[in-house]
Structures are given as C-alpha cells and as structure tokens.
C-alpha cells in the first residue's frame, strides 16, 4: 500500500524506542460477524493484544476525489471498525502519515502503552 514506507518508519521508531514488539498486519474481530453473517476481517497495521491496543496508519486523507479514508464507503467502514473495537474492549488508535513523520504518532503510542501498564 501507499502507507508501506510510513508503516516501516513507525516499526523502526517502535524498535528505536525499545517498546514491546507489536504484531504487524494483525487480523482482529474474527469472533464478530458482519451483517452478511461472515466473520469480520479487519487488519491493524500494528497490535499489542496484551495491551488491547491497535494502531492504523492512515494516509491519503486529502487525496483528490476522496481517496483513502475520506471516501464515504471508507468512512462507513471506519465507523464499523471503531464500533467493533469498542465491542471487543480494544483501543483503536488511528495515526496519520504526517504524525509518523513528525513523531506525534510514536509519542501517542508510548503514552497509551504506559497508561495501560507498560513500563520500561
């Protein structure tokens, strides 16, 4: 995906900050079913199941023609995803590619992990 390099950058930052190793491309919500009765197939870019934290790197927010997550179909899917996360007691934290670049994403992840009991 277009976000690959930002996902790699964030993975590097996670290691550099000596944070717990996340699961990458983590499939979740398979215990829930869609309206069609099929298992959910959501994927998070990074996940710490022990801390109930999921991270999604979102790019293409301002693409012409509503690319990325700004297209109405994607907005509906993002809402469903957020609802499923809450039903499962998970924290789904979206971060932008800009936040990965400027260090805000890693700072937020660090705060959430610390708030959920991670210590160095």
N, C-alpha and C positions, 0 to 999 in steps of 0.2 A: 504494500500500500504506500501511498504518498507519505504516510507518517513513519515509515520504517526508520528513517535516519533519526527522527526525534525519539522513537522508542529505543533505539540503540544508544542514543545520547543519555536518555533517562536511566537505562540499565547501567551505563557506565557511572553515572552520578550516584546511583544506589550503592554500587560496589565501593566507589571512592569514599562515600560517607560511612562505610562499614555498617550498613544496615542489614537486617536479615535478608537472606536471598529470597526473592519472590518467585512464584510460579509465573511463567510467561505464557501468553496466549491461553489463559485459563478458562476452561469451559465451566459454566456455572448455571444454576437454575434448572438443571435437567430433571429435578424432582417435581418441577411445576409443569403444567401443561398449558398450551396455547388454547385459544377459543376453538381451534380445529381439533383439539384433543391430542395434539402431538407434544412430545417433550420440548421444553424451551431449549434453544441452542445459543445462548448468549456466550460471548467470549470477552474476557477482560484482558487488556494488554499486560497488566501485572496484578497479581493477587497474593495476599498474605492470609490464607484461610484461618490460621491461628489467631489473627488479629481482626478477622472478619472485615478485611479491607480490600476493595477492588479499585484499580486505577485504570482510567481510559484516557489515552492521549487523543484529543480531538483537533483535527486540522480541517482546513477547507471551510472555516466558518463564514468567511465573507466572499466565497467564490461567486463570480457572476452566474446568474441563472439558478441560484440557490443550491450550489454544490455542497458536498459534505453533509454536515448535520443540520444545515439550515433549511433543507427541503422539507415540506410538510410531512411527507411519509416518514422521514427520518426523525422528525420531532415527535411524531406519534410513537415510533419505536423506542425513542429515548425515554419517553414518559412511561411506557410499559416496562422498560428495563429498570427504571427508578422504582416503580411500584413493586416489581419482583424482588429487588434488592431489599426493600423495607420488609416485605413479607418473610424473607429469609433471615432478617436481622443483620444484613450486610450493609457496610458503608461503601457506597459507590461514589468515588471522587473523580469527576472529570477534570482534566487539566488541558490547557491549550498548548500548542507548539511554542508559542511565544513564552509561556510560563516555564516550559522546559528550558528554553534558551536563556532566560534571564534569572533562573534559579529559584523562582517562586514555587514551582511545582515540587522540587525536592524539599524545600523548606516546609511546605504544607504536609507532605507525606511524613516527614520527620516528626512534625507536631502531632499528627493523628496517631502514628505508631506509639509515640511517647504517651499520649493521652490514654492509649489502650493497653498500657503496661509494659511497653518495650523499654529496656534500659541498656545502655552501652556496656 
